Amino acid sequence: SLAVGAFLAGPTAARLASQRSPRFVAQLGLALEVVGIVGFSLTVTPTVSAWWLCLWLVIYGTGVGYAAAQLTSLILADVPVQQSGIASGTQSTARQIGAALAFLDQQCQLFEREFGRVRMDRRDRAGVA
């Protein structure tokens, strides 16, 4: 679903950027990402239909497609040509570090949740409140 949204945003991002502005498209993309994440977070339950989750992921993916298509050009717009390689590499590195930290955060939360259950289960069995 996420990839579907990004795929759908690709062809329209350039056209929308030429009609409005690259900054508008990036802001629209970031807003759609927020809507998708918040909607997904408020909707996800053990009984929710997968279609609702897919809807939020398509919205999020569309936002990713809009924002990612424009951010590099916006970041490099004010950089001198001689430094564009360094700036592009810095931007790419920052994005990769952000993705790695987000993944690490998810794994820590999952571990804490699972470890907390195990510890609580042991306390319950031992009669500790």
C-alpha positions in Angstrom: 0.0 0.0 0.0 2.8 2.4 0.8 4.5 1.7 -2.5 1.2 2.1 -4.3 0.9 5.6 -2.9 4.5 6.6 -3.7 4.0 5.1 -7.2 0.9 7.2 -7.8 2.5 10.4 -6.5 5.5 10.1 -8.8 4.0 11.2 -12.1 1.9 14.0 -10.5 4.6 15.5 -8.3 6.5 17.1 -11.2 3.4 18.5 -12.8 2.1 19.9 -9.5 5.5 21.4 -8.8 5.5 23.2 -12.1 1.9 24.5 -11.5 2.4 25.6 -7.9 6.0 25.2 -6.5 8.4 22.5 -5.4 8.0 23.9 -1.8 4.2 23.5 -2.0 4.6 19.9 -3.1 7.0 19.1 -0.3 4.8 20.6 2.2 1.7 18.8 0.8 3.7 15.6 1.0 4.8 16.1 4.6 1.2 17.0 5.5 -0.1 13.8 3.9 2.5 11.8 5.8 1.3 13.2 9.1 -2.3 12.5 8.1 -1.4 8.9 7.2 0.5 8.2 10.3 -2.0 9.8 12.7 -4.9 8.0 10.9 -3.1 4.7 11.0 -2.3 5.1 14.7 -5.9 6.0 15.6 -7.3 3.2 13.5 -5.1 0.2 14.2 -6.7 -2.4 16.4 -6.8 -6.2 16.4 -10.3 -6.1 14.8 -9.9 -3.3 12.2 -10.3 -4.3 8.5 -7.0 -4.4 6.5 -8.7 -2.1 4.0 -8.6 0.8 6.5 -5.0 0.2 7.2 -4.2 0.1 3.5 -6.0 3.4 3.0 -3.8 5.1 5.6 -0.7 3.5 4.1 -1.6 4.7 0.6 -2.1 8.3 2.0 1.2 8.0 3.8 2.9 6.6 0.7 1.5 9.4 -1.5 3.0 11.9 1.0 6.4 10.2 0.8 6.2 10.3 -3.0 5.5 14.0 -3.0 8.0 15.0 -0.4 10.9 12.8 -1.5 10.6 14.0 -5.1 11.1 17.6 -4.1 13.3 17.7 -1.0 16.6 17.0 -2.7 16.1 19.8 -5.3 14.9 22.2 -2.5 17.9 21.4 -0.4 20.3 21.8 -3.2 18.7 25.0 -4.7 20.9 27.4 -2.7 24.1 25.3 -2.8 26.8 26.4 -5.2 27.4 23.9 -8.0 31.0 23.2 -6.7 29.6 22.0 -3.4 26.5 20.2 -4.7 28.1 16.8 -4.4 29.0 17.3 -0.8 25.5 18.7 0.0 23.8 15.9 -1.7 25.9 13.3 0.1 25.2 15.1 3.4 21.5 15.1 2.8 21.6 11.4 1.8 23.6 10.5 4.9 21.2 12.5 7.2 18.3 10.6 5.7 19.9 7.2 6.2 20.8 8.1 9.8 17.3 9.1 10.4 15.9 5.9 9.0 18.4 3.8 11.1 17.5 5.7 14.3 13.7 5.2 13.6 14.3 1.5 13.1 16.4 1.3 16.3 13.6 3.1 18.2 11.0 0.7 16.9 13.2 -2.3 17.9 13.8 -0.8 21.4 10.1 -0.3 21.9 9.3 -3.8 20.8 12.0 -5.3 23.0 10.9 -3.2 26.0 7.3 -4.3 25.5 8.1 -7.9 25.2 10.7 -7.9 28.1 8.2 -6.0 30.3 5.6 -8.7 29.7 8.1 -11.4 30.6 9.2 -9.6 33.8 5.6 -8.9 34.8 4.7 -12.5 34.2 7.6 -13.7 36.4 6.5 -11.3 39.2 2.9 -12.5 38.9 4.0 -16.1 39.3 6.1 -15.2 42.2 3.2 -13.4 43.9 4.8 -10.0 43.7 2.4 -7.2 43.0 
